[in-house]
Amino acid sequence: MREGRPGGKVEGLRKGKPRILVRAFRTRYWRPGTDFIAEIIKAIGKHARDGDFLAISEKAICTSLGRIVDEARIKPSSLSKALALWVKWVWGYFLGPFCHLRPETIAKLRSYPIKEGAAHKQVALRLTGLLTALTWGSEGGIDGSNLPFSYVSIPLEPREATRIARWIAKQVRSKLGIHITVLIVDSDRTYRLGPLYISPRLTAIRGIIGGLGIIAYLLGNALGLKSYPTPVASSRPGIAPELALRLASAA
C-alpha cells in the first residue's frame, strides 16, 4: 500500500486524507513450517517500493510458525463448560440481540455445541483470560477459520508481534534493498469511542486500548460504534493509531 497517485486503484479514500493505493498479493496456503519470508519476497519483489506499507494476516503468520492447537485434545474445566453454556443461553437469547447480531449468528449461538465449545473456552481462558473468554467467538484473536478439523491458531503477544514485524521489514530491506513498514493485522474489530480506540484483544499499537474483552465488544456493538480490523503490531515505532487503522481497513 502507498499514498495515492492519479490513475491508481484507491481504497479507504476519505475527503481531506491522502489516498491509499492497494495491491493484493496471492501466495500459496501457509502451513506450519512455511518459509513465509520467502513467500513474501516472492510475492512483492517486483512491486514494492520505498515507503510502502505491507499488511500481513496475523493468522497466516501464526499458522506458519506452528502456533496452532488441536482443541480435540483439550480437557475442559468446570468454568469452561459454564462459559459454553453462557454462549448458548446468554449470548443466544440476551446479549446477541442486545448487540444487534445478525439473525443467522444468533441462531448459531442458540445451537452452540457445548462439548466442543467448552474445549474452545478452555483454550481461551488459558491464553487470553476471562474477559475475552466471555465473548462469543474469536476470543483475543484465537481463530479456527480456514484451519482443518478442530485446530485453532494462537495469537501473537504484542511484543512478539512487534519483533516479527520488524524482522520481516529487515529481511525485505536486506533482500530487496527497500524500506517498507510492515503491519500485522487481525480481523477482530477495534472500535472508536469518541476520541478513544478500544479493542477486545491486545495490540502493540500505542493509542489503542486493548485487552478489554467483552467490555469493548459490548460497547462497540450495542452502541453501533465505527469499527476497524485490528492492527496488532507495526515495524514502525510510534505509528499513529489512525493511520494503522486506515491501513488495516484498506487491507
SERO-4910 file (N, C-alpha, C, O; in steps of 0.05 Angstrom, whole numbers):
BEGIN
 pado doro    nc1    nc2    nc3   cac1   cac2   cac3    cc1    cc2    cc3    oc1    oc2    oc3
  Met    A     17    -24      0      0      0      0     18     25      0     39     25     13
  Arg    A      9     46    -15     24     70    -15      5     94    -18    -18     90    -25
  Glu    A     15    118    -13     -1    142    -18     -8    144    -47      8    137    -65
  Gly    A    -33    152    -52    -44    151    -79    -32    170    -99    -22    192    -92
  Arg    A    -32    160   -124    -25    177   -147    -48    174   -167    -62    154   -167
  Pro    A    -52    194   -185    -74    193   -204    -73    167   -220    -52    159   -229
  Gly    A    -97    156   -224   -100    133   -241    -97    106   -228   -101     85   -241
  Gly    A    -91    106   -202    -87     80   -188   -113     71   -175   -132     86   -173
  Lys    A   -113     46   -166   -136     36   -151   -135     48   -123   -114     49   -110
  Val    A   -158     57   -114   -159     71    -88   -176     56    -69   -198     48    -76
  Glu    A   -166     52    -45   -181     40    -23   -181     59      1   -161     73      5
  Gly    A   -203     60     16   -203     76     40   -201    106     35   -191    120     52
  Leu    A   -212    115     12   -210    144      6   -229    160     23   -253    154     23
  Arg    A   -219    180     36   -236    198     51   -228    227     46   -204    232     43
  Lys    A   -247    245     45   -241    273     40   -221    284     60   -224    280     84
  Gly    A   -201    298     50   -181    311     67   -159    293     76   -142    302     91
  Lys    A   -158    268     68   -137    250     76   -124    239     51   -137    236     30
  Pro    A    -97    232     53    -84    221     29    -97    195     21   -107    179     37
  Arg    A    -97    191     -6   -108    166    -16    -89    143    -10    -65    147     -8
  Ile    A   -100    119     -9    -84     95     -5    -88     77    -29   -111     68    -34
  Leu    A    -67     71    -43    -69     53    -65    -63     25    -55    -44     21    -40
  Val    A    -79      5    -63    -77    -22    -51    -72    -42    -73    -85    -42    -94
  Arg    A    -53    -60    -68    -48    -83    -86    -49   -108    -68    -35   -110    -48
  Ala    A    -66   -127    -76    -67   -152    -61    -49   -173    -74    -47   -174    -99
  Phe    A    -35   -188    -58    -17   -209    -68    -28   -236    -60    -37   -241    -38
  Arg    A    -26   -255    -79    -34   -282    -74     -9   -300    -70     10   -298    -84
  Thr    A    -11   -316    -49     11   -336    -44     -2   -363    -40    -27   -365    -38
  Arg    A     14   -383    -38      3   -409    -31     -5   -409     -1      3   -391     14
  Tyr    A    -21   -428      6    -30   -430     34     -6   -435     52     10   -452     47
  Trp    A     -5   -419     74     18   -422     93     11   -443    113     -6   -440    130
  Arg    A     26   -465    111     23   -487    131     45   -485    152     64   -469    148
  Pro    A     43   -500    174     65   -500    193     91   -506    180     94   -526    166
  Gly    A    111   -490    185    137   -494    174    142   -479    148    164   -479    138
  Thr    A    122   -465    137    125   -449    113    145   -427    118    144   -413    138
  Asp    A    164   -423     99    183   -401    100    168   -376     90    169   -369     66
  Phe    A    155   -362    108    138   -340    100    154   -316     90    143   -300     75
  Ile    A    179   -314     99    196   -292     88    200   -297     58    198   -278     42
  Ala    A    206   -321     51    210   -327     22    184   -323      7    185   -313    -16
  Glu    A    161   -330     18    136   -325      5    131   -295      1    121   -287    -20
  Ile    A    137   -280     21    133   -251     20    151   -238     -2    141   -223    -18
  Ile    A    176   -246     -1    195   -235    -21    187   -241    -49    188   -225    -67
  Lys    A    179   -266    -53    170   -275    -79    145   -259    -89    143   -252   -112
  Ala    A    127   -254    -70    102   -241    -78    105   -211    -84     94   -201   -103
  Ile    A    121   -197    -67    123   -168    -70    147   -158    -85    150   -134    -91
  Gly    A    166   -176    -92    192   -169   -103    191   -150   -126    207   -131   -128
  Lys    A    172   -153   -145    171   -137   -169    154   -112   -166    151    -96   -184
  His    A    141   -109   -143    121    -88   -140    127    -68   -117    121    -45   -120
  Ala    A    140    -77    -96    144    -60    -73    164    -38    -78    183    -41    -93
  Arg    A    159    -15    -65    177      9    -68    183     20    -40    169     14    -21
  Asp    A    203     36    -39    209     50    -15    185     65     -4    171     79    -20
  Gly    A    180     63     22    158     78     34    131     63     34    112     73     45
  Asp    A    130     40     21    105     25     20     99     13     48    116     11     65
  Phe    A     73      6     51     64     -9     74     56    -37     66     43    -40     45
  Leu    A     63    -56     81     56    -84     76     40    -95     99     50    -97    122
  Ala    A     14   -101     94     -4   -113    115     -5   -143    112     -9   -153     90
  Ile    A     -1   -157    133      0   -186    133    -18   -197    154    -20   -186    176
  Ser    A    -32   -219    148    -51   -231    166    -36   -244    190    -17   -259    186
  Glu    A    -45   -238    214    -33   -250    237    -37   -280    237    -18   -295    244
  Lys    A    -60   -289    229    -65   -318    229    -47   -333    210    -38   -355    217
  Ala    A    -41   -321    187    -23   -334    168      5   -338    181     17   -359    178
  Ile    A     14   -317    195     40   -319    208     39   -340    230     58   -356    232
  Cys    A     18   -339    246     16   -358    269     16   -387    258     28   -405    270
  Thr    A      1   -392    237     -1   -419    226     27   -428    216     35   -450    221
  Ser    A     41   -410    202     67   -418    191     87   -423    213    106   -439    210
  Leu    A     84   -409    236    102   -413    259     94   -437    276    107   -444    295
  Gly    A     72   -451    269     63   -474    284     48   -466    309     45   -483    327
  Arg    A     38   -442    311     23   -433    334     -6   -441    331    -24   -424    329
  Ile    A    -11   -467    331    -38   -478    329    -42   -499    350    -23   -512    360
  Val    A    -67   -503    358    -75   -522    379    -98   -539    368   -116   -528    356
  Asp    A    -97   -565    374   -119   -583    367   -137   -584    392   -131   -596    412
  Glu    A   -160   -571    390   -178   -569    413   -191   -596    420   -202   -599    441
  Ala    A   -189   -615    402   -200   -642    408   -184   -655    430   -193   -674    443
  Arg    A   -159   -645    435   -142   -657    456   -144   -642    482   -131   -649    502
  Ile    A   -161   -621    483   -163   -604    507   -184   -615    526   -206   -622    518
  Lys    A   -177   -617    552   -196   -626    572   -209   -601    585   -194   -585    598
  Pro    A   -235   -597    581   -247   -572    592   -251   -573    622   -254   -595    634
  Ser    A   -249   -550    635   -254   -547    663   -284   -541    668   -299   -537    649
  Ser    A   -291   -540    693   -319   -533    700   -326   -505    691   -348   -500    682
  Leu    A   -306   -487    694   -311   -459    685   -315   -457    655   -332   -443    646
  Ser    A   -298   -472    640   -301   -471    611   -328   -483    602   -339   -474    582
  Lys    A   -338   -503    616   -364   -514    610   -386   -494    616   -405   -491    601
  Ala    A   -382   -479    637   -402   -458    644   -401   -436    623   -422   -425    616
  Leu    A   -378   -430    612   -375   -409    592   -389   -418    566   -400   -402    551
  Ala    A   -387   -444    560   -401   -454    536   -431   -451    539   -445   -443    520
  Leu    A   -441   -456    563   -470   -452    568   -477   -422    567   -498   -414    558
  Trp    A   -458   -406    576   -461   -376    575   -465   -367    546   -483   -350    541
  Val    A   -449   -378    528   -452   -370    500   -479   -379    489   -493   -363    476
  Lys    A   -486   -403    495   -512   -414    484   -536   -398    494   -553   -391    479
  Trp    A   -537   -393    520   -561   -381    532   -560   -351    534   -579   -337    527
  Val    A   -538   -341    545   -537   -312    550   -532   -297    524   -546   -277    518
  Trp    A   -512   -306    508   -508   -293    482   -530   -300    462   -539   -283    447
  Gly    A   -540   -324    463   -560   -332    444   -587   -318    448   -601   -312    428
  Tyr    A   -594   -311    473   -620   -300    478   -621   -272    489   -641   -259    488
  Phe    A   -598   -262    499   -598   -235    510   -577   -217    497   -583   -197    485
  Leu    A   -551   -224    501   -530   -207    491   -529   -205    460   -522   -185    449
  Gly    A   -535   -227    447   -535   -227    418   -555   -207    407   -547   -190    391
  Pro    A   -580   -208    414   -599   -187    406   -591   -159    415   -595   -139    401
  Phe    A   -581   -157    440   -573   -131    451   -551   -118    434   -550    -94    431
  Cys    A   -533   -135    423   -511   -125    406   -518   -124    377   -501   -119    360
  His    A   -543   -129    371   -553   -127    343   -539   -146    324   -533   -140    301
  Leu    A   -533   -170    334   -521   -191    317   -541   -200    297   -565   -198    301
  Arg    A   -531   -210    274   -549   -219    253   -565   -243    262   -556   -259    278
  Pro    A   -589   -246    251   -606   -269    259   -593   -296    255   -596   -313    272
  Glu    A   -578   -299    233   -564   -325    229   -543   -330    250   -538   -353    257
  Thr    A   -529   -308    259   -509   -312    280   -523   -319    306   -513   -337    321
  Ile    A   -545   -306    313   -560   -313    337   -569   -342    337   -569   -356    357
  Ala    A   -579   -351    313   -588   -379    311   -565   -398    316   -569   -419    329
  Lys    A   -541   -392    307   -518   -409    312   -510   -409    341   -503   -430    352
  Leu    A   -512   -386    354   -506   -384    382   -525   -401    399   -517   -414    419
  Arg    A   -550   -402    391   -570   -417    406   -566   -447    403   -577   -463    418
  Ser    A   -551   -455    382   -545   -484    379   -515   -489    384   -504   -508    373
  Tyr    A   -503   -472    400   -474   -474    406   -468   -501    417   -480   -510    437
  Pro    A   -448   -516    406   -441   -543    416   -427   -542    442   -405   -530    444
  Ile    A   -438   -553    463   -427   -550    490   -400   -564    493   -382   -553    504
  Lys    A   -398   -589    483   -373   -604    486   -350   -590    472   -329   -584    485
  Glu    A   -353   -584    447   -332   -571    431   -328   -542    441   -305   -533    442
  Gly    A   -350   -529    448   -348   -502    458   -333   -500    484   -318   -481    488
  Ala    A   -336   -519    501   -322   -519    527   -292   -522    523   -277   -509    537
  Ala    A   -284   -539    504   -256   -542    498   -244   -516    487   -222   -508    494
  His    A   -260   -503    470   -251   -478    459   -248   -457    481   -229   -441    481
  Lys    A   -267   -456    499   -266   -436    520   -243   -442    540   -232   -423    551
  Gln    A   -236   -467    542   -213   -474    559   -187   -462    547   -171   -452    562
  Val    A   -184   -464    521   -161   -452    507   -162   -422    511   -141   -410    517
  Ala    A   -185   -410    508   -187   -381    511   -181   -372    540   -166   -352    544
  Leu    A   -190   -387    560   -184   -380    587   -154   -381    593   -143   -364    606
  Arg    A   -142   -402    583   -114   -406    588    -96   -385    575    -76   -377    586
  Leu    A   -104   -377    551    -86   -360    535    -93   -330    535    -76   -313    533
  Thr    A   -119   -324    539   -127   -296    537   -142   -285    561   -145   -261    563
  Gly    A   -150   -302    579   -163   -293    604   -193   -292    602   -206   -296    581
  Leu    A   -205   -286    625   -234   -288    628   -249   -267    612   -270   -272    600
  Leu    A   -239   -242    611   -253   -221    597   -258   -227    568   -279   -222    557
  Thr    A   -238   -239    555   -241   -246    527   -257   -272    524   -271   -276    505
  Ala    A   -254   -290    543   -268   -316    542   -299   -311    544   -314   -328    536
  Leu    A   -307   -289    556   -335   -283    559   -348   -274    532   -373   -274    530
  Thr    A   -332   -268    512   -344   -261    486   -352   -287    472   -345   -309    481
  Trp    A   -367   -285    451   -379   -309    439   -361   -322    418   -366   -345    411
  Gly    A   -340   -308    409   -323   -321    389   -298   -305    384   -296   -281    392
  Ser    A   -278   -317    371   -252   -304    364   -240   -290    388   -232   -267    387
  Glu    A   -239   -304    410   -231   -293    436   -201   -285    435   -184   -302    434
  Gly    A   -197   -259    437   -169   -249    438   -153   -255    414   -128   -255    415
  Gly    A   -166   -261    391   -151   -268    367   -149   -297    362   -137   -305    341
  Ile    A   -159   -315    379   -159   -343    374   -178   -349    351   -202   -341    352
  Asp    A   -169   -362    331   -184   -364    306   -183   -392    294   -161   -403    291
  Gly    A   -206   -404    288   -207   -430    276   -215   -430    247   -217   -451    234
  Ser    A   -221   -407    236   -230   -406    208   -207   -413    189   -184   -406    194
  Asn    A   -213   -428    168   -194   -436    148   -172   -456    158   -152   -460    145
  Leu    A   -177   -467    181   -160   -488    192   -175   -514    193   -199   -514    198
  Pro    A   -161   -537    189   -176   -562    187   -184   -573    215   -172   -566    235
  Phe    A   -204   -590    214   -213   -604    238   -219   -585    261   -233   -566    258
  Ser    A   -207   -591    285   -212   -574    308   -188   -557    316   -184   -550    339
  Tyr    A   -171   -551    296   -148   -534    301   -156   -504    303   -174   -495    288
  Val    A   -142   -490    320   -145   -460    321   -117   -448    322    -98   -461    332
  Ser    A   -114   -424    312    -89   -410    313    -87   -394    339   -107   -383    348
  Ile    A    -63   -392    350    -59   -378    375    -47   -351    369    -26   -349    356
  Pro    A    -59   -329    378    -50   -302    371    -22   -296    383    -13   -308    402
  Leu    A     -9   -276    371     17   -267    380     14   -248    403     -5   -232    405
  Glu    A     33   -250    422     35   -230    443     45   -204    430     60   -205    410
  Pro    A     36   -181    440     44   -155    428     74   -152    423     82   -144    401
  Arg    A     91   -159    442    119   -156    439    130   -174    417    147   -166    401
  Glu    A    120   -198    417    128   -218    396    119   -209    369    134   -211    349
  Ala    A     95   -198    367     85   -189    341    102   -166    331    108   -164    307
  Thr    A    110   -147    349    127   -125    341    154   -135    331    164   -126    311
  Arg    A    165   -154    345    191   -166    337    189   -178    309    207   -175    293
  Ile    A    167   -193    304    164   -206    278    160   -185    256    172   -188    234
  Ala    A    144   -165    261    140   -144    241    167   -130    234    172   -125    211
  Arg    A    183   -124    254    209   -112    249    228   -131    234    243   -122    217
  Trp    A    226   -156    241    243   -176    228    236   -178    198    253   -180    181
  Ile    A    210   -179    192    201   -180    164    211   -156    149    221   -158    127
  Ala    A    208   -132    161    217   -107    148    247   -108    143    257    -99    122
  Lys    A    262   -119    162    291   -121    160    299   -140    137    317   -135    122
  Gln    A    284   -163    135    290   -182    114    284   -170     86    299   -175     67
  Val    A    262   -156     84    255   -143     59    277   -122     51    285   -121     28
  Arg    A    286   -107     70    307    -88     65    333   -101     57    347    -92     39
  Ser    A    339   -124     69    364   -139     63    363   -151     35    382   -151     21
  Lys    A    340   -163     28    338   -178      3    329   -162    -21    337   -168    -43
  Leu    A    314   -140    -16    304   -124    -38    315    -96    -39    312    -82    -59
  Gly    A    328    -88    -17    340    -62    -16    321    -39    -14    326    -16    -22
  Ile    A    297    -44     -3    277    -23      1    268    -22     30    270    -42     44
  His    A    258      1     38    249      5     65    218      6     64    206     24     52
  Ile    A    205    -12     78    176    -13     80    168    -14    109    184    -20    127
  Thr    A    143     -8    114    131    -11    140    113    -36    140     95    -38    123
  Val    A    118    -54    158    102    -79    160     81    -75    181     87    -66    203
  Leu    A     56    -83    175     34    -82    194     22   -110    195     13   -121    175
  Ile    A     21   -121    219      8   -147    224    -21   -141    232    -26   -125    251
  Val    A    -40   -153    219    -68   -146    221    -85   -170    229    -80   -193    219
  Asp    A   -106   -166    245   -125   -186    252   -153   -176    246   -158   -152    248
  Ser    A   -171   -194    238   -198   -185    230   -215   -178    254   -236   -165    251
  Asp    A   -207   -185    279   -222   -177    302   -224   -146    303   -206   -133    294
  Arg    A   -246   -136    313   -252   -108    310   -240    -90    332   -237    -98    355
  Thr    A   -232    -66    324   -226    -44    342   -247    -23    338   -256    -18    316
  Tyr    A   -257    -11    360   -279      8    359   -270     36    367   -253     40    384
  Arg    A   -283     55    354   -277     83    361   -299     93    379   -322     94    372
  Leu    A   -291    101    403   -309    112    423   -301    141    429   -284    146    446
  Gly    A   -313    160    415   -305    188    417   -276    190    408   -269    183    386
  Pro    A   -258    201    425   -230    204    418   -214    179    424   -190    178    418
  Leu    A   -227    158    434   -213    133    442   -216    111    422   -236    110    407
  Tyr    A   -197     94    421   -199     69    405   -196     46    425   -177     44    440
  Ile    A   -216     28    424   -216      6    443   -219    -21    428   -231    -22    407
  Ser    A   -206    -41    439   -206    -67    426   -209    -90    446   -198    -88    468
  Pro    A   -224   -111    439   -226   -134    457   -199   -148    461   -194   -160    482
  Arg    A   -182   -147    440   -157   -162    442   -133   -143    447   -135   -119    443
  Leu    A   -111   -155    454    -86   -140    459    -74   -131    432    -76   -145    412
  Thr    A    -62   -108    432    -48    -97    409    -24    -81    418    -24    -69    439
  Ala    A     -3    -81    401     21    -66    407     20    -37    398     38    -22    403
  Ile    A     -2    -29    384     -4     -2    373    -11     17    395    -32     15    408
  Arg    A      6     36    400      1     57    420    -23     74    412    -25     82    389
  Gly    A    -40     80    431    -64     95    425    -89     79    422   -111     89    420
  Ile    A    -86     52    421   -108     34    421   -109     20    448    -89      7    456
  Ile    A   -131     22    462   -134      9    489   -143    -20    483   -166    -24    477
  Gly    A   -125    -39    487   -131    -66    480   -135    -84    505   -131    -75    527
  Gly    A   -144   -108    500   -148   -127    522   -173   -123    538   -174   -133    561
  Leu    A   -192   -108    527   -217   -103    542   -238   -125    540   -258   -124    554
  Gly    A   -233   -144    522   -251   -167    520   -280   -159    516   -286   -143    498
  Ile    A   -297   -171    532   -326   -168    528   -335   -139    532   -355   -130    521
  Ile    A   -320   -123    547   -327    -95    552   -327    -79    526   -346    -65    519
  Ala    A   -305    -82    511   -302    -68    485   -323    -79    465   -334    -63    450
  Tyr    A   -327   -105    466   -346   -116    446   -374   -107    451   -388    -99    432
  Leu    A   -383   -106    476   -410    -97    483   -413    -68    476   -433    -60    464
  Leu    A   -394    -51    484   -396    -23    477   -397    -18    447   -413     -3    437
  Gly    A   -379    -31    433   -377    -27    404   -402    -35    389   -410    -21    371
  Asn    A   -413    -58    396   -436    -68    381   -463    -57    391   -480    -51    375
  Ala    A   -466    -54    417   -491    -43    428   -495    -14    420   -517     -5    415
  Leu    A   -473      1    419   -474     29    412   -471     34    382   -473     57    373
  Gly    A   -465     13    367   -461     16    338   -437     33    331   -438     49    312
  Leu    A   -415     30    346   -391     46    342   -378     39    315   -380     16    306
  Lys    A   -364     58    303   -349     52    279   -327     33    286   -314     35    307
  Ser    A   -323     13    269   -303     -8    276   -284    -12    253   -289     -5    230
  Tyr    A   -261    -23    259   -239    -28    241   -227    -56    247   -229    -65    269
  Pro    A   -214    -69    227   -197    -91    234   -175    -81    253   -168    -58    252
  Thr    A   -164    -99    269   -145    -91    289   -116    -93    279   -108   -115    271
  Pro    A   -101    -71    279    -72    -73    274    -59    -83    299    -59    -71    320
  Val    A    -46   -106    297    -35   -120    320     -7   -108    327     -1   -105    351
  Ala    A      9   -102    307     35    -92    311     46    -79    285     36    -86    264
  Ser    A     66    -62    288     78    -49    265    108    -49    268    118    -48    291
  Ser    A    122    -50    246    151    -47    247    160    -18    251    183    -13    258
  Arg    A    142      1    248    148     29    251    141     37    280    117     37    287
  Pro    A    161     45    296    155     53    323    137     79    323    143     97    308
  Gly    A    117     79    340    102    104    343     83    110    320     74    133    318
  Ile    A     76     90    304     57     95    282     30    105    295     21     94    315
  Ala    A     18    125    283     -7    136    293    -29    116    291    -31    102    271
  Pro    A    -45    113    312    -67     93    311    -86     98    288    -97     79    276
  Glu    A    -91    124    281   -110    130    259    -99    119    233   -114    108    217
  Leu    A    -73    122    228    -61    112    204    -61     81    204    -68     69    183
  Ala    A    -54     69    226    -53     40    228    -81     28    222    -83      8    209
  Leu    A   -102     41    233   -129     31    229   -138     35    200   -152     18    189
  Arg    A   -131     58    188   -137     62    159   -124     40    142   -137     29    124
  Leu    A    -99     35    148    -85     15    132    -97    -13    136   -100    -28    117
  Ala    A   -104    -19    161   -116    -45    167   -142    -48    152   -149    -70    142
  Ser    A   -158    -26    151   -183    -27    137   -179    -30    107   -194    -44     94
  Ala    A   -159    -16     96   -154    -18     67   -145    -46     59   -150    -55     37
  Ala    A   -131    -59     77   -121    -86     71   -143   -106     70   -139   -130     66
***
